[in-house]
Amino acid sequence: MIKISSITVLGVLVLLVASPYVGISRTWKDYILMICGLAIAIISFLLRKELHKVIKIVHEASEVKADTYVENNPQ
């Protein structure tokens, strides 16, 4: 949940920084936008990895697994 919220916060930050009404120099805007873009890419990669784990767990839980024990007693 923290990852999803951080993507939202970074998106709002990009929106504010990219606005022409904010008095930040162009060089600093570029730096901030590059850092935010990199952070969004890393967080989205972590979310994909987490989603893959969850899907794997869900698919494994749906299968019915029964262990059988057979004892061979030759007579």
N, CA, C and O of each residue as an XYZ file, in Angstrom:
300
protein
N       0.826     -1.196      0.000
C       0.000      0.000      0.000
C       0.869      1.260      0.000
O       0.498      2.272     -0.595
N       2.003      1.197      0.654
C       2.893      2.352      0.703
C       3.459      2.639     -0.680
O       3.652      3.798     -1.050
N       3.725      1.580     -1.446
C       4.273      1.760     -2.783
C       3.270      2.467     -3.694
O       3.643      3.347     -4.470
N       2.014      2.085     -3.600
C       0.984      2.707     -4.432
C       0.808      4.174     -4.047
O       0.661      5.033     -4.917
N       0.822      4.456     -2.772
C       0.696      5.844     -2.323
C       1.894      6.677     -2.747
O       1.749      7.850     -3.088
N       3.076      6.075     -2.726
C       4.266      6.832     -3.127
C       4.244      7.149     -4.621
O       4.732      8.202     -5.030
N       3.695      6.266     -5.432
C       3.550      6.572     -6.859
C       2.589      7.735     -7.052
O       2.825      8.595     -7.900
N       1.520      7.773     -6.286
C       0.568      8.882     -6.373
C       1.226     10.190     -5.959
O       1.043     11.209     -6.624
N       1.982     10.175     -4.880
C       2.662     11.385     -4.407
C       3.687     11.856     -5.435
O       3.788     13.051     -5.709
N       4.444     10.922     -6.003
C       5.422     11.303     -7.023
C       4.734     11.868     -8.267
O       5.254     12.792     -8.894
N       3.582     11.327     -8.626
C       2.837     11.860     -9.758
C       2.378     13.291     -9.519
O       2.454     14.129    -10.418
N       1.906     13.571     -8.316
C       1.487     14.935     -7.975
C       2.695     15.867     -7.962
O       2.593     17.010     -8.407
N       3.826     15.402     -7.466
C       5.052     16.202     -7.460
C       5.492     16.531     -8.885
O       5.886     17.663     -9.164
N       5.428     15.565     -9.774
C       5.772     15.813    -11.174
C       4.820     16.839    -11.778
O       5.244     17.723    -12.523
N       3.554     16.724    -11.462
C       2.567     17.676    -11.966
C       2.886     19.092    -11.494
O       2.819     20.038    -12.277
N       3.230     19.237    -10.230
C       3.537     20.564     -9.698
C       4.847     21.124    -10.242
O       4.934     22.307    -10.573
N       5.857     20.277    -10.332
C       7.166     20.746    -10.802
C       7.110     21.121    -12.282
O       7.728     22.103    -12.694
N       6.387     20.362    -13.070
C       6.318     20.616    -14.510
C       5.461     21.830    -14.847
O       5.486     22.306    -15.982
N       4.718     22.325    -13.893
C       3.856     23.481    -14.132
C       4.693     24.734    -14.412
O       5.702     24.967    -13.747
N       4.279     25.532    -15.388
C       5.043     26.753    -15.683
C       4.856     27.838    -14.623
O       5.569     28.841    -14.629
N       3.906     27.642    -13.719
C       3.608     28.648    -12.704
C       4.484     28.520    -11.461
O       4.464     29.397    -10.598
N       5.251     27.436    -11.363
C       6.141     27.234    -10.223
C       7.480     27.885    -10.553
O       8.034     27.662    -11.630
N       7.994     28.681     -9.635
C       9.212     29.442     -9.891
C      10.487     28.678     -9.595
O      11.286     29.098     -8.759
N      10.680     27.564    -10.273
C      11.897     26.774    -10.118
C      12.664     26.882    -11.436
O      12.067     26.860    -12.512
N      13.982     26.998    -11.343
C      14.771     27.113    -12.572
C      14.665     25.835    -13.398
O      14.393     24.760    -12.864
N      14.879     25.963    -14.684
C      14.720     24.838    -15.601
C      15.673     23.693    -15.280
O      15.307     22.527    -15.426
N      16.870     24.005    -14.850
C      17.839     22.964    -14.517
C      17.359     22.131    -13.334
O      17.432     20.902    -13.369
N      16.868     22.796    -12.286
C      16.372     22.070    -11.116
C      15.120     21.276    -11.445
O      14.922     20.183    -10.915
N      14.269     21.817    -12.320
C      13.083     21.066    -12.747
C      13.499     19.771    -13.432
O      12.922     18.713    -13.179
N      14.505     19.859    -14.300
C      14.972     18.656    -14.991
C      15.505     17.622    -14.002
O      15.207     16.434    -14.127
N      16.293     18.066    -13.018
C      16.824     17.142    -12.020
C      15.698     16.477    -11.217
O      15.707     15.264    -11.008
N      14.751     17.271    -10.781
C      13.636     16.733     -9.987
C      12.810     15.753    -10.804
O      12.417     14.700    -10.302
N      12.543     16.094    -12.063
C      11.755     15.199    -12.913
C      12.496     13.897    -13.204
O      11.872     12.837    -13.258
N      13.804     13.955    -13.389
C      14.577     12.728    -13.618
C      14.580     11.838    -12.384
O      14.443     10.620    -12.498
N      14.733     12.427    -11.217
C      14.732     11.639     -9.974
C      13.356     11.018     -9.737
O      13.258      9.852     -9.354
N      12.297     11.790     -9.964
C      10.940     11.254     -9.798
C      10.664     10.135    -10.798
O      10.051      9.126    -10.446
N      11.105     10.304    -12.024
C      10.918      9.262    -13.031
C      11.637      7.981    -12.666
O      11.089      6.890    -12.824
N      12.856      8.106    -12.182
C      13.613      6.937    -11.749
C      12.930      6.260    -10.556
O      12.848      5.033    -10.498
N      12.446      7.057     -9.616
C      11.758      6.494     -8.450
C      10.482      5.772     -8.862
O      10.187      4.697     -8.340
N       9.726      6.343     -9.786
C       8.504      5.693    -10.265
C       8.837      4.379    -10.957
O       8.127      3.391    -10.772
N       9.900      4.351    -11.748
C      10.301      3.120    -12.429
C      10.695      2.036    -11.432
O      10.315      0.877    -11.599
N      11.441      2.394    -10.413
C      11.861      1.412     -9.404
C      10.666      0.890     -8.618
O      10.550     -0.313     -8.386
N       9.786      1.783     -8.212
C       8.609      1.366     -7.439
C       7.688      0.491     -8.282
O       7.140     -0.488     -7.777
N       7.510      0.826     -9.551
C       6.654     -0.007    -10.405
C       7.271     -1.383    -10.606
O       6.545     -2.375    -10.675
N       8.603     -1.465    -10.700
C       9.259     -2.767    -10.787
C       9.008     -3.580     -9.518
O       8.729     -4.776     -9.599
N       9.102     -2.950     -8.356
C       8.852     -3.650     -7.094
C       7.401     -4.105     -6.989
O       7.127     -5.185     -6.465
N       6.467     -3.288     -7.485
C       5.056     -3.679     -7.482
C       4.813     -4.875     -8.394
O       4.054     -5.776     -8.036
N       5.443     -4.900     -9.563
C       5.299     -6.047    -10.467
C       5.831     -7.314     -9.818
O       5.226     -8.380     -9.930
N       6.965     -7.195     -9.139
C       7.566     -8.339     -8.460
C       6.644     -8.856     -7.350
O       6.460    -10.063     -7.196
N       6.072     -7.933     -6.587
C       5.150     -8.310     -5.511
C       3.877     -8.934     -6.066
O       3.375     -9.912     -5.511
N       3.352     -8.385     -7.148
C       2.155     -8.929     -7.777
C       2.420    -10.330     -8.310
O       1.557    -11.203     -8.218
N       3.590    -10.547     -8.859
C       3.941    -11.882     -9.351
C       3.943    -12.906     -8.217
O       3.467    -14.028     -8.393
N       4.474    -12.525     -7.058
C       4.477    -13.418     -5.905
C       3.054    -13.739     -5.444
O       2.743    -14.884     -5.117
N       2.196    -12.719     -5.421
C       0.816    -12.917     -4.969
C       0.062    -13.835     -5.930
O      -0.659    -14.734     -5.497
N       0.228    -13.610     -7.221
C      -0.448    -14.454     -8.208
C       0.042    -15.888     -8.101
O      -0.748    -16.825     -8.217
N       1.332    -16.067     -7.884
C       1.889    -17.410     -7.727
C       1.300    -18.104     -6.506
O       0.973    -19.289     -6.573
N       1.161    -17.397     -5.407
C       0.579    -17.975     -4.187
C      -0.884    -18.336     -4.409
O      -1.335    -19.392     -3.966
N      -1.633    -17.465     -5.096
C      -3.055    -17.727     -5.335
C      -3.234    -18.959     -6.215
O      -4.111    -19.783     -5.954
N      -2.422    -19.091     -7.243
C      -2.556    -20.242     -8.130
C      -2.145    -21.536     -7.462
O      -2.718    -22.588     -7.749
N      -1.169    -21.482     -6.581
C      -0.752    -22.688     -5.868
C      -1.775    -23.105     -4.823
O      -1.921    -24.296     -4.550
N      -2.478    -22.159     -4.239
C      -3.451    -22.475     -3.185
C      -4.710    -23.101     -3.768
O      -5.429    -23.796     -3.050
N      -4.998    -22.879     -5.036
C      -6.242    -23.393     -5.607
C      -6.158    -24.881     -5.920
O      -7.189    -25.538     -6.064
N      -4.955    -25.418     -6.025
C      -4.811    -26.828     -6.318
C      -5.031    -27.657     -5.054
O      -4.612    -27.272     -3.962
N      -5.696    -28.801     -5.221
C      -5.893    -29.712     -4.101
C      -4.741    -30.697     -4.119
O      -4.567    -31.461     -5.068
N      -3.976    -30.666     -3.072
C      -2.826    -31.556     -2.983
C      -3.092    -32.599     -1.911
O      -3.399    -32.271     -0.765
N      -2.971    -33.854     -2.299
C      -3.188    -34.934     -1.350
C      -1.957    -35.826     -1.347
O      -1.554    -36.349     -2.386
N      -1.382    -35.989     -0.207
C      -0.250    -36.882     -0.078
C      -0.753    -38.264      0.291
O      -1.642    -38.408      1.131
N      -0.193    -39.257     -0.326
C      -0.588    -40.635     -0.010
C       0.634    -41.375      0.507
O       1.768    -41.118      0.104
N       0.366    -42.281      1.393
C       1.425    -43.077      1.970
C       1.081    -44.536      1.737
O       0.019    -45.013      2.138
N       1.981    -45.223      1.094
C       1.762    -46.645      0.812
C       2.884    -47.419      1.456
O       4.061    -47.107      1.273
N       2.511    -48.423      2.206
C       3.503    -49.263      2.855
C       3.506    -50.623      2.182
O       2.475    -51.287      2.072
N       4.669    -51.016      1.741
C       4.777    -52.326      1.088
C       5.256    -53.345      2.105
O       6.349    -53.225      2.657
N       4.443    -54.326      2.339
C       4.795    -55.433      3.234
C       4.806    -56.736      2.435
O       3.760    -57.353      2.234
N       5.950    -57.139      1.995
C       5.961    -58.421      1.253
C       5.683    -59.570      2.204
O       6.182    -59.586      3.330
N       4.889    -60.530      1.754
C       4.538    -61.660      2.622
C       4.932    -62.968      2.025
O       4.705    -64.016      2.631
